[in-house]
Amino acid sequence: MQPNEIHALIQLLDDPDEGVYLHVREQLLAKGTSILPALLESREAHAQCEEHERRMDELVEGL
């Protein structure tokens, strides 16, 4: 998966549709720890959004 695809999936973590979130989460978790730097970068950039932070934390814990 290309870095731009990973970033696009990470952006979809903000989607209010739980189904979209679960699909994106599954896709990202399947990529393993190689996506960790992108996740942490996005978490810092979206620190003002509690929902994004919570979802990012869940992803990091899942890796």
PyMOL Python script that loads the backbone (N, CA, C, O; Angstrom):
from pymol import cmd

cmd.read_pdbstr("""\
ATOM      1  N   MET A   1       0.852  -1.176   0.000  1.00  0.00           N
ATOM      2  CA  MET A   1       0.000   0.000   0.000  1.00  0.00           C
ATOM      3  C   MET A   1       0.894   1.235   0.000  1.00  0.00           C
ATOM      4  O   MET A   1       1.865   1.315   0.753  1.00  0.00           O
ATOM      5  N   GLN A   2       0.560   2.172  -0.835  1.00  0.00           N
ATOM      6  CA  GLN A   2       1.321   3.407  -0.966  1.00  0.00           C
ATOM      7  C   GLN A   2       1.050   4.335   0.225  1.00  0.00           C
ATOM      8  O   GLN A   2      -0.024   4.275   0.823  1.00  0.00           O
ATOM      9  N   PRO A   3       2.021   5.191   0.568  1.00  0.00           N
ATOM     10  CA  PRO A   3       1.823   6.127   1.685  1.00  0.00           C
ATOM     11  C   PRO A   3       0.587   7.005   1.521  1.00  0.00           C
ATOM     12  O   PRO A   3      -0.100   7.287   2.503  1.00  0.00           O
ATOM     13  N   ASN A   4       0.292   7.442   0.293  1.00  0.00           N
ATOM     14  CA  ASN A   4      -0.897   8.283   0.104  1.00  0.00           C
ATOM     15  C   ASN A   4      -2.185   7.502   0.370  1.00  0.00           C
ATOM     16  O   ASN A   4      -3.178   8.081   0.810  1.00  0.00           O
ATOM     17  N   GLU A   5      -2.178   6.197   0.107  1.00  0.00           N
ATOM     18  CA  GLU A   5      -3.345   5.360   0.412  1.00  0.00           C
ATOM     19  C   GLU A   5      -3.517   5.217   1.923  1.00  0.00           C
ATOM     20  O   GLU A   5      -4.637   5.252   2.434  1.00  0.00           O
ATOM     21  N   ILE A   6      -2.413   5.059   2.623  1.00  0.00           N
ATOM     22  CA  ILE A   6      -2.463   4.960   4.084  1.00  0.00           C
ATOM     23  C   ILE A   6      -3.011   6.254   4.669  1.00  0.00           C
ATOM     24  O   ILE A   6      -3.873   6.220   5.548  1.00  0.00           O
ATOM     25  N   HIS A   7      -2.518   7.395   4.190  1.00  0.00           N
ATOM     26  CA  HIS A   7      -3.000   8.683   4.693  1.00  0.00           C
ATOM     27  C   HIS A   7      -4.483   8.885   4.378  1.00  0.00           C
ATOM     28  O   HIS A   7      -5.215   9.453   5.189  1.00  0.00           O
ATOM     29  N   ALA A   8      -4.925   8.431   3.221  1.00  0.00           N
ATOM     30  CA  ALA A   8      -6.347   8.545   2.871  1.00  0.00           C
ATOM     31  C   ALA A   8      -7.200   7.714   3.825  1.00  0.00           C
ATOM     32  O   ALA A   8      -8.257   8.164   4.268  1.00  0.00           O
ATOM     33  N   LEU A   9      -6.744   6.508   4.139  1.00  0.00           N
ATOM     34  CA  LEU A   9      -7.477   5.670   5.091  1.00  0.00           C
ATOM     35  C   LEU A   9      -7.503   6.318   6.467  1.00  0.00           C
ATOM     36  O   LEU A   9      -8.533   6.314   7.141  1.00  0.00           O
ATOM     37  N   ILE A  10      -6.376   6.872   6.880  1.00  0.00           N
ATOM     38  CA  ILE A  10      -6.313   7.526   8.190  1.00  0.00           C
ATOM     39  C   ILE A  10      -7.299   8.688   8.246  1.00  0.00           C
ATOM     40  O   ILE A  10      -7.934   8.903   9.278  1.00  0.00           O
ATOM     41  N   GLN A  11      -7.438   9.436   7.163  1.00  0.00           N
ATOM     42  CA  GLN A  11      -8.393  10.546   7.128  1.00  0.00           C
ATOM     43  C   GLN A  11      -9.827  10.046   7.300  1.00  0.00           C
ATOM     44  O   GLN A  11     -10.670  10.745   7.862  1.00  0.00           O
ATOM     45  N   LEU A  12     -10.096   8.842   6.817  1.00  0.00           N
ATOM     46  CA  LEU A  12     -11.445   8.280   6.943  1.00  0.00           C
ATOM     47  C   LEU A  12     -11.775   7.847   8.368  1.00  0.00           C
ATOM     48  O   LEU A  12     -12.926   7.523   8.662  1.00  0.00           O
ATOM     49  N   LEU A  13     -10.792   7.837   9.249  1.00  0.00           N
ATOM     50  CA  LEU A  13     -11.069   7.497  10.645  1.00  0.00           C
ATOM     51  C   LEU A  13     -12.019   8.503  11.284  1.00  0.00           C
ATOM     52  O   LEU A  13     -12.670   8.187  12.280  1.00  0.00           O
ATOM     53  N   ASP A  14     -12.108   9.698  10.731  1.00  0.00           N
ATOM     54  CA  ASP A  14     -13.009  10.726  11.247  1.00  0.00           C
ATOM     55  C   ASP A  14     -14.449  10.539  10.784  1.00  0.00           C
ATOM     56  O   ASP A  14     -15.342  11.248  11.246  1.00  0.00           O
ATOM     57  N   ASP A  15     -14.681   9.603   9.886  1.00  0.00           N
ATOM     58  CA  ASP A  15     -16.025   9.407   9.340  1.00  0.00           C
ATOM     59  C   ASP A  15     -16.988   9.022  10.462  1.00  0.00           C
ATOM     60  O   ASP A  15     -16.694   8.115  11.240  1.00  0.00           O
ATOM     61  N   PRO A  16     -18.129   9.696  10.553  1.00  0.00           N
ATOM     62  CA  PRO A  16     -19.087   9.385  11.620  1.00  0.00           C
ATOM     63  C   PRO A  16     -19.781   8.029  11.453  1.00  0.00           C
ATOM     64  O   PRO A  16     -20.349   7.504  12.410  1.00  0.00           O
ATOM     65  N   ASP A  17     -19.739   7.468  10.256  1.00  0.00           N
ATOM     66  CA  ASP A  17     -20.358   6.165   9.997  1.00  0.00           C
ATOM     67  C   ASP A  17     -19.494   5.064  10.614  1.00  0.00           C
ATOM     68  O   ASP A  17     -18.353   4.859  10.200  1.00  0.00           O
ATOM     69  N   GLU A  18     -20.035   4.369  11.588  1.00  0.00           N
ATOM     70  CA  GLU A  18     -19.292   3.320  12.291  1.00  0.00           C
ATOM     71  C   GLU A  18     -18.850   2.208  11.346  1.00  0.00           C
ATOM     72  O   GLU A  18     -17.786   1.619  11.537  1.00  0.00           O
ATOM     73  N   GLY A  19     -19.653   1.920  10.337  1.00  0.00           N
ATOM     74  CA  GLY A  19     -19.295   0.895   9.362  1.00  0.00           C
ATOM     75  C   GLY A  19     -18.052   1.269   8.573  1.00  0.00           C
ATOM     76  O   GLY A  19     -17.189   0.429   8.319  1.00  0.00           O
ATOM     77  N   VAL A  20     -17.968   2.531   8.189  1.00  0.00           N
ATOM     78  CA  VAL A  20     -16.779   3.015   7.475  1.00  0.00           C
ATOM     79  C   VAL A  20     -15.573   2.902   8.390  1.00  0.00           C
ATOM     80  O   VAL A  20     -14.519   2.413   7.982  1.00  0.00           O
ATOM     81  N   TYR A  21     -15.729   3.355   9.627  1.00  0.00           N
ATOM     82  CA  TYR A  21     -14.624   3.283  10.585  1.00  0.00           C
ATOM     83  C   TYR A  21     -14.133   1.848  10.763  1.00  0.00           C
ATOM     84  O   TYR A  21     -12.927   1.602  10.741  1.00  0.00           O
ATOM     85  N   LEU A  22     -15.043   0.911  10.936  1.00  0.00           N
ATOM     86  CA  LEU A  22     -14.643  -0.481  11.158  1.00  0.00           C
ATOM     87  C   LEU A  22     -13.914  -1.054   9.944  1.00  0.00           C
ATOM     88  O   LEU A  22     -12.945  -1.799  10.095  1.00  0.00           O
ATOM     89  N   HIS A  23     -14.373  -0.711   8.752  1.00  0.00           N
ATOM     90  CA  HIS A  23     -13.709  -1.180   7.531  1.00  0.00           C
ATOM     91  C   HIS A  23     -12.299  -0.589   7.423  1.00  0.00           C
ATOM     92  O   HIS A  23     -11.340  -1.303   7.130  1.00  0.00           O
ATOM     93  N   VAL A  24     -12.189   0.701   7.659  1.00  0.00           N
ATOM     94  CA  VAL A  24     -10.888   1.374   7.595  1.00  0.00           C
ATOM     95  C   VAL A  24      -9.956   0.812   8.661  1.00  0.00           C
ATOM     96  O   VAL A  24      -8.775   0.581   8.399  1.00  0.00           O
ATOM     97  N   ARG A  25     -10.476   0.595   9.848  1.00  0.00           N
ATOM     98  CA  ARG A  25      -9.667   0.051  10.947  1.00  0.00           C
ATOM     99  C   ARG A  25      -9.102  -1.315  10.557  1.00  0.00           C
ATOM    100  O   ARG A  25      -7.924  -1.597  10.776  1.00  0.00           O
ATOM    101  N   GLU A  26      -9.948  -2.146   9.986  1.00  0.00           N
ATOM    102  CA  GLU A  26      -9.521  -3.481   9.551  1.00  0.00           C
ATOM    103  C   GLU A  26      -8.410  -3.383   8.502  1.00  0.00           C
ATOM    104  O   GLU A  26      -7.418  -4.109   8.564  1.00  0.00           O
ATOM    105  N   GLN A  27      -8.591  -2.480   7.543  1.00  0.00           N
ATOM    106  CA  GLN A  27      -7.588  -2.291   6.492  1.00  0.00           C
ATOM    107  C   GLN A  27      -6.253  -1.834   7.072  1.00  0.00           C
ATOM    108  O   GLN A  27      -5.197  -2.327   6.675  1.00  0.00           O
ATOM    109  N   LEU A  28      -6.302  -0.900   8.003  1.00  0.00           N
ATOM    110  CA  LEU A  28      -5.066  -0.385   8.593  1.00  0.00           C
ATOM    111  C   LEU A  28      -4.386  -1.423   9.479  1.00  0.00           C
ATOM    112  O   LEU A  28      -3.163  -1.563   9.440  1.00  0.00           O
ATOM    113  N   LEU A  29      -5.155  -2.142  10.268  1.00  0.00           N
ATOM    114  CA  LEU A  29      -4.563  -3.163  11.132  1.00  0.00           C
ATOM    115  C   LEU A  29      -3.891  -4.260  10.316  1.00  0.00           C
ATOM    116  O   LEU A  29      -2.889  -4.834  10.742  1.00  0.00           O
ATOM    117  N   ALA A  30      -4.442  -4.547   9.150  1.00  0.00           N
ATOM    118  CA  ALA A  30      -3.861  -5.576   8.288  1.00  0.00           C
ATOM    119  C   ALA A  30      -2.472  -5.178   7.790  1.00  0.00           C
ATOM    120  O   ALA A  30      -1.682  -6.041   7.407  1.00  0.00           O
ATOM    121  N   LYS A  31      -2.173  -3.897   7.791  1.00  0.00           N
ATOM    122  CA  LYS A  31      -0.869  -3.409   7.326  1.00  0.00           C
ATOM    123  C   LYS A  31       0.217  -3.568   8.387  1.00  0.00           C
ATOM    124  O   LYS A  31       1.406  -3.475   8.080  1.00  0.00           O
ATOM    125  N   GLY A  32      -0.184  -3.803   9.617  1.00  0.00           N
ATOM    126  CA  GLY A  32       0.803  -4.037  10.673  1.00  0.00           C
ATOM    127  C   GLY A  32       1.510  -2.776  11.137  1.00  0.00           C
ATOM    128  O   GLY A  32       1.072  -1.657  10.868  1.00  0.00           O
ATOM    129  N   THR A  33       2.608  -2.985  11.837  1.00  0.00           N
ATOM    130  CA  THR A  33       3.312  -1.878  12.482  1.00  0.00           C
ATOM    131  C   THR A  33       3.993  -0.920  11.510  1.00  0.00           C
ATOM    132  O   THR A  33       4.459   0.141  11.925  1.00  0.00           O
ATOM    133  N   SER A  34       4.059  -1.264  10.248  1.00  0.00           N
ATOM    134  CA  SER A  34       4.696  -0.366   9.275  1.00  0.00           C
ATOM    135  C   SER A  34       3.952   0.962   9.150  1.00  0.00           C
ATOM    136  O   SER A  34       4.528   1.953   8.702  1.00  0.00           O
ATOM    137  N   ILE A  35       2.671   0.990   9.543  1.00  0.00           N
ATOM    138  CA  ILE A  35       1.896   2.224   9.441  1.00  0.00           C
ATOM    139  C   ILE A  35       1.961   3.060  10.713  1.00  0.00           C
ATOM    140  O   ILE A  35       1.401   4.154  10.766  1.00  0.00           O
ATOM    141  N   LEU A  36       2.634   2.556  11.725  1.00  0.00           N
ATOM    142  CA  LEU A  36       2.689   3.248  13.013  1.00  0.00           C
ATOM    143  C   LEU A  36       3.184   4.694  12.897  1.00  0.00           C
ATOM    144  O   LEU A  36       2.562   5.576  13.489  1.00  0.00           O
ATOM    145  N   PRO A  37       4.259   4.983  12.175  1.00  0.00           N
ATOM    146  CA  PRO A  37       4.684   6.391  12.066  1.00  0.00           C
ATOM    147  C   PRO A  37       3.592   7.303  11.498  1.00  0.00           C
ATOM    148  O   PRO A  37       3.410   8.421  11.979  1.00  0.00           O
ATOM    149  N   ALA A  38       2.878   6.842  10.496  1.00  0.00           N
ATOM    150  CA  ALA A  38       1.804   7.651   9.908  1.00  0.00           C
ATOM    151  C   ALA A  38       0.666   7.844  10.902  1.00  0.00           C
ATOM    152  O   ALA A  38       0.073   8.922  10.961  1.00  0.00           O
ATOM    153  N   LEU A  39       0.356   6.815  11.681  1.00  0.00           N
ATOM    154  CA  LEU A  39      -0.699   6.930  12.691  1.00  0.00           C
ATOM    155  C   LEU A  39      -0.327   7.954  13.757  1.00  0.00           C
ATOM    156  O   LEU A  39      -1.145   8.796  14.129  1.00  0.00           O
ATOM    157  N   LEU A  40       0.889   7.880  14.240  1.00  0.00           N
ATOM    158  CA  LEU A  40       1.326   8.799  15.289  1.00  0.00           C
ATOM    159  C   LEU A  40       1.383  10.239  14.776  1.00  0.00           C
ATOM    160  O   LEU A  40       1.045  11.175  15.501  1.00  0.00           O
ATOM    161  N   GLU A  41       1.806  10.408  13.542  1.00  0.00           N
ATOM    162  CA  GLU A  41       1.843  11.742  12.938  1.00  0.00           C
ATOM    163  C   GLU A  41       0.433  12.318  12.836  1.00  0.00           C
ATOM    164  O   GLU A  41       0.212  13.488  13.148  1.00  0.00           O
ATOM    165  N   SER A  42      -0.501  11.508  12.404  1.00  0.00           N
ATOM    166  CA  SER A  42      -1.884  11.955  12.268  1.00  0.00           C
ATOM    167  C   SER A  42      -2.509  12.239  13.625  1.00  0.00           C
ATOM    168  O   SER A  42      -3.284  13.184  13.769  1.00  0.00           O
ATOM    169  N   ARG A  43      -2.177  11.433  14.608  1.00  0.00           N
ATOM    170  CA  ARG A  43      -2.720  11.635  15.954  1.00  0.00           C
ATOM    171  C   ARG A  43      -2.315  13.003  16.483  1.00  0.00           C
ATOM    172  O   ARG A  43      -3.137  13.713  17.062  1.00  0.00           O
ATOM    173  N   GLU A  44      -1.062  13.373  16.288  1.00  0.00           N
ATOM    174  CA  GLU A  44      -0.588  14.686  16.734  1.00  0.00           C
ATOM    175  C   GLU A  44      -1.286  15.807  15.968  1.00  0.00           C
ATOM    176  O   GLU A  44      -1.638  16.833  16.551  1.00  0.00           O
ATOM    177  N   ALA A  45      -1.483  15.619  14.681  1.00  0.00           N
ATOM    178  CA  ALA A  45      -2.101  16.651  13.849  1.00  0.00           C
ATOM    179  C   ALA A  45      -3.577  16.857  14.179  1.00  0.00           C
ATOM    180  O   ALA A  45      -4.117  17.938  13.946  1.00  0.00           O
ATOM    181  N   HIS A  46      -4.231  15.830  14.720  1.00  0.00           N
ATOM    182  CA  HIS A  46      -5.662  15.903  15.034  1.00  0.00           C
ATOM    183  C   HIS A  46      -5.916  15.872  16.538  1.00  0.00           C
ATOM    184  O   HIS A  46      -6.950  15.378  16.986  1.00  0.00           O
ATOM    185  N   ALA A  47      -4.983  16.392  17.306  1.00  0.00           N
ATOM    186  CA  ALA A  47      -5.088  16.330  18.766  1.00  0.00           C
ATOM    187  C   ALA A  47      -6.336  17.034  19.302  1.00  0.00           C
ATOM    188  O   ALA A  47      -6.785  16.726  20.406  1.00  0.00           O
ATOM    189  N   GLN A  48      -6.896  17.963  18.548  1.00  0.00           N
ATOM    190  CA  GLN A  48      -8.073  18.696  19.004  1.00  0.00           C
ATOM    191  C   GLN A  48      -9.363  17.887  18.856  1.00  0.00           C
ATOM    192  O   GLN A  48     -10.396  18.275  19.402  1.00  0.00           O
ATOM    193  N   CYS A  49      -9.318  16.791  18.139  1.00  0.00           N
ATOM    194  CA  CYS A  49     -10.512  15.976  17.891  1.00  0.00           C
ATOM    195  C   CYS A  49     -10.481  14.729  18.779  1.00  0.00           C
ATOM    196  O   CYS A  49      -9.705  13.804  18.538  1.00  0.00           O
ATOM    197  N   GLU A  50     -11.329  14.718  19.801  1.00  0.00           N
ATOM    198  CA  GLU A  50     -11.331  13.608  20.757  1.00  0.00           C
ATOM    199  C   GLU A  50     -11.661  12.267  20.102  1.00  0.00           C
ATOM    200  O   GLU A  50     -11.054  11.249  20.433  1.00  0.00           O
ATOM    201  N   GLU A  51     -12.609  12.262  19.183  1.00  0.00           N
ATOM    202  CA  GLU A  51     -13.006  11.010  18.526  1.00  0.00           C
ATOM    203  C   GLU A  51     -11.852  10.448  17.691  1.00  0.00           C
ATOM    204  O   GLU A  51     -11.590   9.245  17.720  1.00  0.00           O
ATOM    205  N   HIS A  52     -11.172  11.311  16.957  1.00  0.00           N
ATOM    206  CA  HIS A  52     -10.029  10.873  16.147  1.00  0.00           C
ATOM    207  C   HIS A  52      -8.938  10.326  17.066  1.00  0.00           C
ATOM    208  O   HIS A  52      -8.356   9.277  16.787  1.00  0.00           O
ATOM    209  N   GLU A  53      -8.667  11.025  18.145  1.00  0.00           N
ATOM    210  CA  GLU A  53      -7.649  10.576  19.101  1.00  0.00           C
ATOM    211  C   GLU A  53      -7.996   9.206  19.666  1.00  0.00           C
ATOM    212  O   GLU A  53      -7.136   8.330  19.756  1.00  0.00           O
ATOM    213  N   ARG A  54      -9.257   9.021  20.047  1.00  0.00           N
ATOM    214  CA  ARG A  54      -9.689   7.748  20.623  1.00  0.00           C
ATOM    215  C   ARG A  54      -9.513   6.620  19.612  1.00  0.00           C
ATOM    216  O   ARG A  54      -9.003   5.550  19.945  1.00  0.00           O
ATOM    217  N   ARG A  55      -9.933   6.866  18.391  1.00  0.00           N
ATOM    218  CA  ARG A  55      -9.821   5.839  17.357  1.00  0.00           C
ATOM    219  C   ARG A  55      -8.357   5.535  17.036  1.00  0.00           C
ATOM    220  O   ARG A  55      -7.995   4.381  16.807  1.00  0.00           O
ATOM    221  N   MET A  56      -7.527   6.560  17.021  1.00  0.00           N
ATOM    222  CA  MET A  56      -6.100   6.350  16.772  1.00  0.00           C
ATOM    223  C   MET A  56      -5.484   5.516  17.892  1.00  0.00           C
ATOM    224  O   MET A  56      -4.693   4.608  17.638  1.00  0.00           O
ATOM    225  N   ASP A  57      -5.854   5.832  19.127  1.00  0.00           N
ATOM    226  CA  ASP A  57      -5.341   5.061  20.266  1.00  0.00           C
ATOM    227  C   ASP A  57      -5.739   3.596  20.148  1.00  0.00           C
ATOM    228  O   ASP A  57      -4.929   2.709  20.420  1.00  0.00           O
ATOM    229  N   GLU A  58      -6.976   3.337  19.744  1.00  0.00           N
ATOM    230  CA  GLU A  58      -7.436   1.956  19.566  1.00  0.00           C
ATOM    231  C   GLU A  58      -6.615   1.241  18.498  1.00  0.00           C
ATOM    232  O   GLU A  58      -6.258   0.074  18.656  1.00  0.00           O
ATOM    233  N   LEU A  59      -6.323   1.943  17.422  1.00  0.00           N
ATOM    234  CA  LEU A  59      -5.516   1.351  16.351  1.00  0.00           C
ATOM    235  C   LEU A  59      -4.105   1.035  16.823  1.00  0.00           C
ATOM    236  O   LEU A  59      -3.588  -0.054  16.573  1.00  0.00           O
ATOM    237  N   VAL A  60      -3.488   1.983  17.502  1.00  0.00           N
ATOM    238  CA  VAL A  60      -2.117   1.778  17.983  1.00  0.00           C
ATOM    239  C   VAL A  60      -2.075   0.593  18.941  1.00  0.00           C
ATOM    240  O   VAL A  60      -1.162  -0.230  18.875  1.00  0.00           O
ATOM    241  N   GLU A  61      -3.057   0.506  19.826  1.00  0.00           N
ATOM    242  CA  GLU A  61      -3.115  -0.623  20.761  1.00  0.00           C
ATOM    243  C   GLU A  61      -3.319  -1.939  20.020  1.00  0.00           C
ATOM    244  O   GLU A  61      -2.797  -2.974  20.435  1.00  0.00           O
ATOM    245  N   GLY A  62      -4.074  -1.904  18.928  1.00  0.00           N
ATOM    246  CA  GLY A  62      -4.335  -3.104  18.145  1.00  0.00           C
ATOM    247  C   GLY A  62      -3.126  -3.617  17.386  1.00  0.00           C
ATOM    248  O   GLY A  62      -3.062  -4.789  17.015  1.00  0.00           O
ATOM    249  N   LEU A  63      -2.170  -2.731  17.157  1.00  0.00           N
ATOM    250  CA  LEU A  63      -0.963  -3.140  16.443  1.00  0.00           C
ATOM    251  C   LEU A  63      -0.028  -3.819  17.411  1.00  0.00           C
ATOM    252  O   LEU A  63       1.059  -4.247  17.022  1.00  0.00           O
TER     253      LEU A  63
END
""", "prot")
cmd.dss("prot")
cmd.show_as("cartoon", "prot")
cmd.util.cbc("prot")
cmd.orient("prot")
